[in-house]
Amino acid sequence: MPDRATTGGDLPLAPAPADGAALNLVFTVASLQAMVNSVDQMIWSTRPDGFHDFYNRRWYDYTGMPEGSTDGEAWNGMFHPEDRERAWASWRRSLETGEPYQIEYRLRHASGEYRWVIGRAQCVRDEAGRILRWYGTCTDVHDLKMAEEQRELIARELSHRIKNIFAVVTSLVSFTSRGDAAAKPFAGKLLARLHALARAHDYVRPHSQPERPDDSLLGLVRLVVAPYEGEAGTAAALRFRVDGDDCPVGSHAATAVALIVHELATNAIKYGALSRPHGRVSVRGERRADDYLLVWRERGGPPVTQAPDRRGFGTILAHRAATGQLGAEIEQDWAPDGLTVHIKVPQGAFAR
């Protein structure tokens, strides 16, 4: 292949030989040329050292650049100034290691606008493992990126409004009980639960990465069950024991986990161990080969005679969240001394 592998996005064609096999080869090259230039994708190629020497026509149509003007290292000048060093570092790492190249950056469009694209590349090696060439693509994802940012903005606005509701309710409880000595003990307990619920909401609300709180699964469980703990210094103060193996949890998975644990705690208060003064709940995490097992065990509640005849809406919703969002398997053991729930989740599901 010559140093310039493109003229107006065309692949070089050899003179047509006379024999049929060679003619078929020329047809194959011509078909490849048509395919590379017709797809709605920017396609490029480099030498083993990373020197860019081929771009298809889509690249030139998209960027509006003259043919050949982005050869070599000039491609980096097409990136947004804030993305250039990051893109260079990622590309150099791929050239040094042979690892696939993938990055999101802002590319200058022919209109002058910088648009978000995903750049990907793979190397081709010979039988000895030496890199022969790099082949890559650029995919415009700007509209999708903008839609995601809009959804993030709406989610943050909703989260902000929910936090304001907690603040208003907390203020109302404090103000109402201020002049009523008899109401203060009850108000104190209610405020403690409202604060705990607010902390649990803060855990699962949308965050930018620097704001993200501790992403511990067991930490999330402790936050969700905190509103149901008894008052400090009383016999019912430590109604929950949460221990075992911990693991990170992403924001998407955290929402499902919070819903499941909240529903279990609510049912425990209504019908299970927490409906009795000395009832207790233990929550234990256990890492396995590819799965994570979360065990919810209730003891000290009313004797269990049989499984419930029907499931409420909250239970159905939590079960769907567990199976649909986490791919979990749930087993319930309605033993006479209390309910035990085994929730087995693929470990990879918690990273979402």
ZADO-785150 format. One line per 3 residues: number of its first residue (from 1); for each residue z negated, y negated, x of N, C-alpha, C. Coordinates in steps of 0.02 Angstrom, whole numbers, plus 50000, padded with zeros to 5 digits. Atoms other than C-alpha are relative to their C-alpha. Layout:
<pts>
NUM = Z/Y/X/Z/Y/X/Z/Y/X  ...
</pts>
This chain:
<pts>
1 = 50000/50060/50043/50000/50000/50000/50000/49938/50044  49998/50060/49959/50045/49828/50073/49937/49959/49990  50059/50042/50005/49914/49693/50103/49996/49966/49932
4 = 49999/50028/50067/49968/49607/49942/50026/50053/49953  49980/49945/50045/49969/49744/49812/50025/49975/49934  49978/50026/50064/50023/49628/49675/50045/49939/50008
7 = 49960/50061/50007/50156/49503/49633/50003/49987/49925  50004/50012/50072/50116/49428/49465/49968/50057/49963  50034/49945/50033/50005/49578/49429/50040/50064/50000
10 = 49959/49940/50000/50142/49705/49463/49982/50046/50059  50009/49952/49946/50116/49864/49563/50065/50005/50039  49939/49995/49961/50240/49885/49707/50039/50064/49982
13 = 49957/49943/50016/50385/50000/49668/50047/50015/50058  49954/49980/49947/50483/50098/49798/50070/50004/49973  49930/49991/50024/50675/50105/49789/50008/50068/49968
16 = 49993/49938/50038/50729/50238/49667/50043/50050/50037  49959/49948/49968/50784/50398/49757/50044/50034/49948  49949/49970/50044/50923/50505/49687/49975/50063/49964
19 = 50018/49936/50030/50835/50670/49653/49954/49990/49939  50036/50006/50062/50752/50704/49485/49925/49993/50009  50072/50003/49990/50575/50733/49552/49978/49930/50021
22 = 50017/50067/49978/50575/50565/49640/50007/49950/49943  49992/50044/50057/50642/50480/49485/49941/50005/49953  50059/49989/50041/50499/50556/49388/49939/49964/50028
25 = 50055/50035/49967/50377/50485/49517/50005/49925/49987  49991/50071/50014/50452/50312/49496/49981/49983/49929  50019/50010/50070/50434/50329/49308/49924/49999/49992
28 = 50073/49996/50004/50251/50376/49332/49969/49935/50025  50026/50063/49973/50218/50222/49440/50013/49943/49951  49984/50052/50048/50308/50112/49314/49954/50004/49939
31 = 50045/49991/50057/50202/50185/49173/49930/49975/50017  50065/50022/49979/50044/50154/49273/49998/49923/50004  49996/50073/49996/50099/49975/49307/49995/49969/49931
34 = 50002/50027/50068/50129/49945/49121/49930/50008/49970  50066/49988/50027/49961/50021/49076/49949/49951/50029  50048/50044/49966/49862/49920/49205/50007/49928/49977
37 = 49988/50070/50019/49942/49757/49149/49994/49988/49925  50001/50010/50072/49933/49788/48962/49930/50007/49970  50067/49991/50028/49750/49837/48937/49963/49934/49998
40 = 50039/50062/50007/49631/49701/48879/49938/50003/50045  50054/49990/49951/49528/49719/49037/50025/49973/50067  49983/50023/49934/49527/49633/49205/49988/50057/50050
43 = 50003/49943/49953/49563/49765/49339/50015/49974/50069  49989/50021/49931/49550/49741/49526/49986/50057/50048  50009/49948/49950/49549/49842/49686/49989/49967/50067
46 = 50013/50027/49933/49488/49817/49864/50011/50055/50052  49998/49953/49944/49508/49896/50035/49929/50026/50012  50068/49973/49988/49360/49998/50103/49950/49948/50022
49 = 50046/50052/49976/49287/49840/50183/49984/49949/49946  50014/50045/50055/49285/49752/50014/50049/49943/49992  49949/50052/50006/49439/49642/50040/50040/50011/49937
52 = 49964/49995/50064/49512/49609/49868/50075/49988/50011  49928/50007/49990/49700/49639/49872/50041/50017/49939  49963/49988/50061/49746/49681/49693/49962/49976/49939
55 = 50025/50018/50066/49718/49602/49522/50056/50010/49950  49947/49993/50051/49810/49644/49363/50014/49933/49967  49980/50063/50031/49893/49513/49256/49945/49971/49956
58 = 50053/50023/50044/49745/49504/49138/49952/49955/50039  50045/50042/49959/49639/49432/49281/50029/49929/50006  49969/50066/49991/49763/49291/49312/50006/49962/49934
61 = 49997/50032/50065/49787/49257/49126/49931/49973/49980  50068/50018/50021/49598/49251/49100/49975/49941/50041  50029/50052/49956/49552/49143/49251/50046/49939/50007
64 = 49954/50055/49990/49710/49036/49254/50014/49984/50072  49990/50012/49929/49715/49052/49442/50070/50020/50023  49935/49980/49973/49878/49058/49543/49995/50069/50032
67 = 49999/49933/49972/49928/49231/49600/49984/49998/50075  50019/49995/49930/49849/49278/49766/49945/49953/50021  50050/50050/49979/49725/49133/49765/49929/50027/50002
70 = 50068/49972/49999/49574/49246/49737/49996/50063/50043  50002/49942/49955/49618/49376/49869/49942/49993/50050  50052/50001/49948/49493/49423/50004/49932/49986/49970
73 = 50066/50018/50024/49325/49339/49975/50001/49942/49950  49995/50059/50043/49392/49198/49866/49977/50015/49928  50021/49982/50068/49343/49295/49708/49931/49971/49984
76 = 50068/50023/50014/49162/49238/49729/49998/49928/49978  49997/50069/50022/49214/49058/49705/50012/49992/49926  49988/50002/50072/49258/49102/49525/49936/50007/49961
79 = 50063/49988/50034/49076/49139/49485/49962/49934/49991  50045/50057/50009/48949/49015/49419/49958/49992/50063  50038/50010/49938/48860/48935/49568/49933/50035/50002
82 = 50066/49968/50001/48693/49008/49511/50005/50076/50007  49993/49927/49998/48765/49185/49510/50032/50025/50065  49960/49979/49943/48862/49186/49674/49961/50041/50051
85 = 50038/49964/49949/48727/49238/49797/49978/50068/49975  50022/49937/50030/48663/49372/49678/50058/50050/49998  49942/49956/50002/48839/49442/49656/50019/50024/50070
88 = 49985/49981/49931/48870/49440/49844/49953/50054/50025  50050/49952/49977/48707/49532/49878/50012/50069/49970  49988/49936/50033/48747/49667/49750/50063/50033/50027
91 = 49937/49972/49975/48926/49688/49815/49990/50026/50071  50013/49977/49931/48868/49699/49997/49961/50065/50000  50040/49939/50003/48741/49831/49949/50044/50060/49982
94 = 49954/49946/50019/48877/49936/49866/50046/50018/50058  49956/49986/49943/48992/49918/50016/49964/50039/50055  50039/49967/49948/48852/49973/50133/49981/50072/49981
97 = 50027/49935/50021/48793/50121/50029/50052/50044/49964  49953/49962/50041/48945/50173/49926/49977/50010/49929  50025/49993/50068/48840/50159/49769/50043/49959/49951
100 = 49961/50038/50049/48926/50101/49608/49975/49928/49994  50014/50071/50007/48934/49914/49582/49998/49983/49927  50005/50022/50069/48874/49842/49417/49956/49938/49997
103 = 50037/50063/50003/48818/49665/49379/50026/49959/49943  49979/50050/50048/48822/49533/49244/50001/49931/50034  49996/50067/49971/48879/49359/49296/50045/49957/49956
106 = 49958/50046/50037/48966/49205/49229/50063/49985/50040  49934/50007/49968/49152/49197/49270/50036/49940/49969  49965/50059/50025/49256/49038/49257/50064/50020/49965
109 = 49942/49986/50041/49383/49050/49118/50053/49947/50013  49946/50048/49991/49552/48963/49118/49985/49933/49965  50019/50061/50037/49477/48837/48995/49951/49957/50039
112 = 50051/50035/49963/49348/48786/49125/49929/50022/49981  50064/49975/50022/49207/48870/49028/49979/50060/50043  50026/49940/49968/49096/48996/49117/49979/50049/49946
115 = 50014/49949/50050/49089/49156/49016/49968/50060/50033  50034/49941/49973/48976/49307/49040/50046/50060/50001  49962/49938/49994/49061/49465/49102/49957/50053/50035
118 = 50031/49945/49962/49006/49635/49166/50051/50023/50051  49958/49974/49946/49080/49683/49334/49978/50069/50020  50016/49932/49979/49089/49867/49378/50052/50023/50051
121 = 49953/49971/49952/49167/49962/49524/49974/50066/50025  50014/49935/49970/49174/50138/49595/50045/50008/50061  49959/49987/49942/49235/50194/49764/50035/50069/49993
124 = 49964/49937/49995/49362/50333/49797/49995/50023/50072  50011/49973/49933/49327/50445/49947/50051/50054/50016  49957/49945/49979/49431/50566/50050/49957/50063/50006
127 = 50036/49936/49995/49382/50747/50083/49942/49996/50049  50054/50007/49951/49274/50692/50230/49946/49953/49976  50051/50045/50027/49178/50571/50120/50010/49928/50018
130 = 49986/50070/49982/49256/50413/50192/50028/49963/49939  49977/50041/50056/49286/50273/50067/50072/49978/50013  49930/50019/49995/49472/50246/50038/50014/49933/49966
133 = 49991/50063/50036/49468/50108/49908/49944/49992/49949  50044/50017/50055/49362/50022/49777/50044/49978/49941  49965/50020/50060/49424/50006/49598/49949/49973/49951
136 = 50049/50031/50044/49338/49889/49478/50031/49967/49939  49980/50034/50062/49345/49802/49309/49952/49942/49987  50043/50053/50026/49277/49643/49230/50009/50000/49924
139 = 49998/49996/50073/49233/49649/49045/49965/49938/49971  50028/50059/50032/49205/49491/48943/49949/50021/49947  50053/49984/50048/49038/49509/48851/49966/49936/49975
142 = 50031/50065/50014/49008/49323/48819/49977/49995/49928  50019/50007/50070/49009/49330/48629/49941/50045/49983  50058/49955/50011/48891/49480/48629/49937/49971/50030
145 = 50057/50030/49966/48777/49391/48753/49972/49942/49958  50022/50056/50041/48771/49236/48644/49966/50024/49936  50031/49973/50060/48733/49341/48490/49931/50027/50014
148 = 50066/49975/49980/48590/49426/48582/49951/49944/50011  50044/50057/49989/48519/49259/48635/49980/49968/49934  50016/50028/50065/48530/49197/48456/49948/50043/49964
151 = 50050/49955/50031/48436/49351/48393/49932/49992/50034  50063/50010/49964/48306/49325/48529/49966/49935/49978  50028/50064/50022/48284/49144/48475/49969/50007/49931
154 = 50027/49990/50067/48261/49196/48293/49936/50041/50002  50060/49958/49993/48136/49332/48343/49942/49960/50026  50053/50041/49972/48037/49207/48445/49974/49949/49948
157 = 50021/50047/50052/48037/49083/48302/49956/50035/49949  50040/49962/50048/47974/49217/48182/49931/50016/50030  50064/49985/49966/47841/49269/48309/49955/49939/50002
160 = 50039/50062/49997/47786/49089/48328/49969/49985/49932  50027/50013/50067/47767/49072/48140/49944/50048/49982  50053/49951/50014/47665/49232/48130/49936/49980/50037
163 = 50059/50022/49963/47549/49167/48267/49967/49941/49965  50028/50057/50037/47529/49006/48167/49961/50023/49938  50035/49973/50058/47481/49109/48014/49931/50026/50020
166 = 50065/49976/49976/47345/49196/48115/49953/49941/50013  50042/50059/49984/47283/49025/48174/49974/49967/49936  50020/50031/50063/47280/48955/47996/49946/50041/49965
169 = 50049/49957/50033/47187/49106/47924/49934/49998/50037  50062/50004/49961/47062/49103/48067/49963/49935/49987  50032/50065/50013/47030/48917/48038/49969/49998/49931
172 = 50027/49999/50068/47007/48945/47851/49935/50039/49996  50061/49960/50001/46879/49083/47880/49943/49962/50034  50052/50038/49964/46784/48977/48007/49975/49941/49959
175 = 50019/50060/50038/46788/48821/47898/49959/50019/49938  50033/49980/50062/46736/48913/47739/49928/50024/50013  50066/49972/49987/46587/49000/47821/49954/49953/50038
178 = 50039/50045/49958/46527/48849/47921/49935/49979/49967  50060/50024/50033/46403/48788/47791/49964/50054/49960  50030/49945/50038/46355/48959/47722/49971/50050/50048
181 = 50033/49956/49952/46227/49049/47828/50008/50073/49981  49995/49930/50021/46240/49207/47723/50069/50029/50014  49931/49976/49990/46428/49217/47748/50017/50006/50074
184 = 49982/50001/49929/46423/49193/47938/50006/50070/50031  49991/49933/49970/46392/49377/47985/50066/50033/49980  49937/49972/50023/46536/49434/47876/50060/49965/50032
187 = 49945/50039/49971/46647/49293/47940/50009/50017/50074  49995/49982/49929/46606/49340/48120/50037/50065/50010  49965/49935/49995/46662/49519/48093/50074/49992/49983
190 = 49931/50010/50021/46819/49463/48003/50040/49964/50054  49966/50037/49947/46862/49339/48141/50015/50045/50060  49989/49955/49944/46841/49474/48272/50060/50045/49987
193 = 49943/49958/50017/46965/49584/48181/50066/49960/50000  49940/50042/49999/47088/49440/48158/50022/49986/50072  49982/50012/49930/47080/49402/48344/50030/50062/50031
196 = 49973/49938/49973/47110/49585/48385/50071/50012/49975  49932/49992/50027/47260/49592/48268/50048/49950/50032  49957/50049/49967/47328/49433/48346/50018/50022/50070
199 = 49985/49975/49933/47314/49511/48519/50050/50057/49997  49951/49946/50007/47406/49666/48459/50069/49973/49984  49935/50031/50014/47543/49557/48386/50029/49970/50063
202 = 49975/50032/49938/47556/49462/48550/50028/50052/50048  49976/49947/49956/47581/49628/48639/50071/50021/49983  49935/49973/50019/47732/49682/48539/50051/49946/49981
205 = 49952/50052/50017/47812/49513/48503/50051/49993/50056  49950/50010/49948/47972/49466/48598/49973/49956/50056  50021/50038/49941/47937/49404/48775/50058/49994/50048
208 = 49958/50001/49941/48038/49343/48918/49964/50039/50054  50030/49955/49951/48006/49450/49072/49939/49972/50034  50060/50026/49967/47885/49331/49161/49939/49997/49954
211 = 50056/50005/50046/47780/49318/49002/49974/50069/49977  50015/49933/50026/47775/49505/48970/49929/50021/50020  50067/49977/49983/47594/49567/48959/50002/50070/50030
214 = 50006/49932/49973/47531/49729/49034/50036/50048/49954  49958/49956/50042/47653/49862/48974/49973/50071/49998  50032/49935/50001/47528/50005/48969/49999/50028/49929
217 = 50001/49968/50065/47545/50128/48825/49929/50005/49973  50070/49994/50023/47358/50163/48816/49969/49931/49989  50024/50068/50012/47326/49976/48832/50021/49976/49931
220 = 49976/50018/50067/47432/49951/48677/49959/50035/49946  50040/49962/50049/47337/50088/48585/49931/49967/49992  50066/50032/50003/47171/50003/48629/50003/49935/49960
223 = 49993/50062/50037/47235/49837/48562/50007/50012/49925  49987/49986/50071/47295/49913/48398/49937/50024/49965  50060/49972/50033/47131/50006/48363/49940/49953/50005
226 = 50057/50044/49990/47018/49863/48420/49973/49969/49935  50027/50029/50062/47007/49783/48245/49957/50048/49960  50038/49951/50039/46930/49944/48179/49936/50023/50034
229 = 50062/49984/49967/46791/49956/48306/49941/49967/49963  50060/50029/50029/46613/49924/48247/49976/49941/50040  50028/50058/49966/46511/49772/48295/49963/50021/50064
232 = 50032/49984/49936/46450/49770/48476/49925/50008/49991  50072/49989/50002/46275/49841/48496/49977/50043/49942  50018/49957/50057/46280/49947/48337/50021/50072/50015
235 = 49984/49929/49991/46294/50135/48318/50074/50013/49992  49929/49989/50012/46473/50115/48261/50044/49960/50048  49963/50045/49955/46523/50004/48409/50059/50036/50033
238 = 49947/49964/49963/46624/50137/48501/50025/50058/49957  49974/49949/50044/46716/50229/48366/50063/50033/50028  49939/49974/49970/46870/50256/48475/49988/50015/50074
241 = 49996/49987/49928/46890/50339/48644/50073/50011/50017  49930/49998/49981/47059/50310/48724/50003/50014/50075  49999/49983/49929/47092/50399/48890/50060/50046/50014
244 = 49946/49955/49981/47208/50516/48984/50052/49966/50044  49945/50026/49959/47374/50487/49072/50033/49941/49964  49968/50059/50028/47450/50316/49046/50074/50001/50020
247 = 49930/50008/49981/47634/50265/49054/50024/49933/49976  49973/50064/50022/47737/50106/49040/50034/50008/49932  49967/49999/50065/47807/50060/48869/50039/49936/49993
250 = 49958/50058/50011/47952/49944/48830/49986/49968/49932  50015/50037/50062/47951/49815/48690/50026/50036/49938  49972/49965/50058/48063/49918/48575/49956/50059/49981
253 = 50043/49943/50013/47956/50074/48593/49930/49978/49979  50067/50024/50016/47795/49972/48583/49992/49986/49926  50003/50014/50072/47836/49917/48407/49990/50063/49960
256 = 50007/49936/50036/47856/50097/48349/49931/50030/50012  50066/49972/49985/47696/50153/48438/49946/49963/49961  50050/50040/50035/47596/50009/48363/49999/50017/49925
259 = 49996/49982/50071/47659/50054/48188/49968/50068/49987  50027/49932/50009/47613/50238/48209/49924/49999/50006  50072/50001/49988/47439/50205/48280/49964/49961/49944
262 = 50030/50039/50054/47403/50071/48150/49994/50041/49936  50002/49960/50061/47448/50190/48009/49948/50056/50004  50051/49949/49991/47339/50329/48081/49930/49970/49992
265 = 50066/50032/50005/47192/50208/48097/49984/49980/49928  50010/50020/50069/47216/50142/47921/49981/50060/49956  50017/49940/50039/47215/50318/47847/49933/50028/50020
268 = 50066/49976/49978/47063/50363/47953/49944/49961/49966  50050/50041/50033/46969/50217/47875/49996/50016/49925  49999/49987/50072/47023/50258/47698/49973/50070/49983
271 = 50014/49932/50020/47005/50447/47699/49969/50043/50055  50018/49956/49945/46962/50514/47872/49935/49984/50034  50062/50004/49963/46834/50504/48009/49968/49931/49996
274 = 50028/50067/50000/46814/50314/48004/49974/49979/49931  50030/50015/50065/46764/50321/47820/49926/50018/49999  50071/49983/49994/46594/50387/47877/49969/49961/50058
277 = 50032/50043/49949/46468/50287/47982/50004/50029/50070  50003/49970/49933/46464/50412/48125/50066/50035/50019  49936/49971/49983/46647/50463/48123/50029/49971/50064
280 = 49971/50021/49936/46742/50453/48286/50073/50023/50004  49930/49983/49988/46923/50457/48344/50012/49999/50076  49980/49999/49930/46985/50509/48516/50077/49999/50003
283 = 49928/50004/49989/47160/50465/48576/50011/50015/50074  49990/49979/49930/47218/50553/48734/50074/50008/50015  49931/49994/49977/47381/50541/48830/50006/50053/50053
286 = 49990/49947/49951/47452/50684/48932/50074/50001/50021  49932/49995/49974/47606/50679/49044/50019/50073/50009  49974/49932/49988/47711/50837/49045/50065/49993/50039
289 = 49940/50000/49957/47872/50884/49134/50048/49944/49979  49952/50050/50024/47992/50781/49028/49973/49961/49940  50027/50030/50062/47880/50732/48882/49932/49968/50013
292 = 50068/50029/50001/47725/50631/48846/49968/50019/49935  50035/49977/50060/47597/50701/48725/49942/49953/49986  50055/50042/50024/47484/50583/48627/49963/50038/49945
295 = 50039/49960/50048/47343/50673/48536/49949/49954/49966  50047/50038/50042/47248/50586/48395/49953/50051/49967  50048/49950/50026/47088/50683/48351/49943/49965/49964
298 = 50055/50029/50040/46965/50637/48211/49945/50051/49992  50058/49958/50010/46790/50706/48202/49944/49960/49967  50057/50033/50032/46634/50667/48099/50015/49970/49933
301 = 49983/50027/50065/46724/50624/47939/49986/50051/49945  50010/49952/50053/46723/50711/47770/50037/50066/50014  49966/49936/49988/46768/50897/47774/50070/49999/49972
304 = 49930/49997/50022/46954/50928/47762/50012/50067/49965  49988/49938/50038/47002/51052/47628/50073/50021/50002  49929/49984/49999/47191/51040/47633/50039/49937/50019
307 = 49956/50057/49985/47337/50930/47682/50011/49959/49936  49988/50042/50060/47371/50782/47564/50061/50025/49961  49945/49979/50043/47483/50818/47416/50062/49956/50009
310 = 49945/50047/49994/47589/50664/47448/49988/49953/50059  50005/50048/49945/47627/50540/47586/50016/49930/49974  49989/50069/50020/47613/50353/47560/50058/49969/50037
313 = 49943/50034/49969/47746/50227/47606/49987/49988/50074  50016/50015/49930/47656/50179/47768/50008/50061/50044  49995/49938/49962/47648/50360/47826/50074/50019/50009
316 = 49928/49985/49995/47833/50387/47787/50034/49953/50050  49971/50049/49954/47878/50227/47880/49982/50015/50073  50021/49984/49932/47775/50275/48033/50035/50063/50025
319 = 49966/49938/49980/47852/50450/48035/50073/49986/50017  49930/50017/49985/48027/50377/48029/50005/49962/50066  50000/50037/49937/47984/50258/48171/49992/50047/50059
322 = 50013/49952/49945/47919/50402/48276/50061/50043/50014  49943/49955/49990/48067/50516/48247/50065/49963/50014  49937/50036/49993/48205/50386/48234/50003/49958/50063
325 = 50000/50045/49943/48155/50260/48368/49980/50033/50065  50026/49969/49939/48064/50374/48490/50025/50071/50010  49979/49931/49995/48142/50544/48455/49940/50047/50006
328 = 50063/49963/49993/47964/50611/48435/49997/50061/49953  50018/49943/50042/47902/50776/48366/49926/49992/49981  50068/50011/50024/47744/50763/48258/49974/50064/49968
331 = 50034/49943/50031/47625/50905/48217/49931/49978/49977  50065/50017/50029/47473/50883/48103/49960/50063/49986  50044/49942/50011/47328/51006/48103/49942/49976/49957
334 = 50053/50020/50048/47218/50984/47948/49944/50051/50003  50057/49954/49991/47069/51082/48016/49940/49974/49960  50058/50021/50040/46905/51080/47916/49958/49946/50032
337 = 50043/50050/49967/46815/50975/48048/50036/49935/50014  49966/50064/49991/46949/50840/48053/50073/50008/50018  49928/50001/49987/47132/50795/48072/50013/49993/50075
340 = 49975/50008/49932/47220/50818/48240/50076/49992/49995  49928/50015/50002/47394/50743/48265/50026/50003/50072  49966/49995/49936/47506/50791/48412/50068/49964/49995
343 = 49938/50038/50000/47646/50666/48448/50033/50010/50068  49966/49986/49937/47768/50727/48581/50063/49958/50004  49945/50048/49993/47891/50597/48645/50034/50011/50067
346 = 49966/49999/49935/48026/50609/48779/49980/49938/50041  50025/50056/49960/47962/50501/48923/50050/49943/50005  49950/50052/49996/48126/50409/48934/50001/49953/49941
349 = 49999/50041/50061/48104/50344/48756/49953/49941/50006  50049/50054/49994/47955/50237/48808/50028/49941/50040  49973/50054/49958/48063/50134/48928/50042/49951/49959
352 = 49956/50044/50039/48164/50056/48786/49965/49936/49980
</pts>
